[in-house]
Amino acid sequence: MAVLITGAAGRVGSMLRHRLGDRGWALRYLDRVAVPDDGGAPGRAVVGDVADPARLDEAFRAADGEDAISAVVHLAGQPTEAPWAVVRAANIDGTFELFEAARRHGVRRVVFASSNHAVGFTPRPGDEDTELPDDLPPRPDTLYGVSKVFGEALARYYVDRYGFSVACLRIGSCREAPEQARELATWLSPADLTGLVDGALRAADLTFATVWGVSANDGYRWWSLDGTRALGYRAVDRAADRRPELVAEPGLASDSLVGGVFTTDRFGIDEVGAQGR
Ligand code: 15L
């Protein structure tokens, strides 16, 4: 069976193009830009907007000789704060059209790329506290975070009304390597991303789950790994091992809220820009 990855040319999509095929999945792709020929797993790629039903139909429909799509990994969208018109088109309309296309084509399993910014205004635990659970209630820190809350709510709706199985991954900082002190806690390595997505694609008893998308990050992690484990995957990587020099960098202690810099005034609606409203 095949998996459709939306946003396949992006940062996270590229990590999966290079790794998910090794787990036995045939892959198909959708992105607004051409998927680069960069050594990722082969797969038919449709160039088009995720909010365009015709392009989605093209991506979902199996051509002669292709496996039927059995699940979607939905990554496409605006990946950070932006004016509302941009967020709305990509993350509200786009996510709705993606779920509708899945329904039209009889695909019932979706792995949705949510974000820690869906709960970004939640205080991070102090060093002595326990980890934040997987099912924290929404506390978005930006319009981008609001759009991720919308995606999670939409997912829940398709689960209850149409019998979908959806895992919403509240991804931390998914990069090849951690880049700043905060990521000692929030980093999600490409290998752990792949294990988590593979688990979410296979989990037999999945109906609906929100789970943190984070590596093990022993000694630094703020977030529970219970949800990840329930999907059958045990995260292994540790940001402090990958970039030991970050331990000396200031920053982690000043992150009193989950969303870090996204919670600051710089990310307010007026500051990000009123164009497009
Ligand atoms: C996200 O949701 C963004 O897509 C990513 O670019 C990072 O900013 C990340 O969160 C993070 O919190 O580090």
Residues whose N, C-alpha, C, O or C-beta is under 5 A from the ligand:
A	BS01	15L	P79 T80 S115 I171 G172 S173
